[in-house]
Amino acid sequence: MIETLRALQKTLQLKKLAQFQRRVSFGDLITDRWENAREYGFGEGTSCYDSALVMGEVRVGCHTWIGPGTVLDGTGGLSIGDHCSISTGVQIYSHDTVQRSLTLGKAPIAYSPTKIGSGVYIGPNSVISRGVTIGDGAVVGAMSFVNHDVPAGSKVWGCPARIQT
């Protein structure tokens, strides 16, 4: 059985390499990104790699791309608009355990809804903290830590992310 799976993986990898010049995880080889998104109930034309971790209440609009290795934490509620790009390795949170840890379990886990508008680009490996709202048409640069709201049409990057002019 293992040899059969390995042979299938190798065949699919070679096909993917020839067609798209990329190598992906086994799960991403055997699943369809658009079907994954439909199974989550995401909007029409949205794609979601199998390697994405999706948990809790996550709502995603139409024609949004959710890259490989992303974390979409909807345990406190997460909404993502239409025509967004959620790049590889992006982590979007709607909960944290900071106070719970600092109080040795006396404080509860903190939950706040997180909202990503429409037409938003979030660059690779960025982290969006719980409770943040990113307005329509905003750009978040690669490897940014966003811990405050981002106004519509703004460009932010850095750690912590700051509005760029």
Phi, psi and omega in degrees: 000314180300317179298322179296315178296319179295320178295318177298315179300315181296315179299313181294321179297315180297320177296315180296317178299315181294321185278319188236001183054046177213155176238129184234171179295162181302316179301320179286339176288323189257359177246163177254124184301322182287324176293319176306311182298318179298320180296328176282348183086018179287166184294163181303136177078003178276143176236147183216117179299148178298331182282358175286141174261116182240122181219148179079203183270098181243120176247131181229136180284201185273149171055039177257141179254124178246111188285175180291150175069022180271159173237120176244100183264106178254022182295337174250006181099122179223127174234137180232132185283198180275153172054044177258158171240114177255096191291168181309132174078002179293141176237123179238122187246149172233014174210161169208163182241025184301301183294326177300317180291314183295332181262014181055041175091000181285322178275150179282167170296139181266131178234137174209138178295143178243138186229129176245122182290191178270152178066031182261138174248124175244117185291162184307141174060025175276155179237128178249121182285161179302144174081359181280143171245128176249120185288164180306140173071015180277156176237129175248119182292160181304145175057035179266153173246111184257111181238012175221158178302149179242118181295153177307140176075001182277158172242125180230150171197164178115181181223094002283159181294138178229149179295133179257142179247000000 
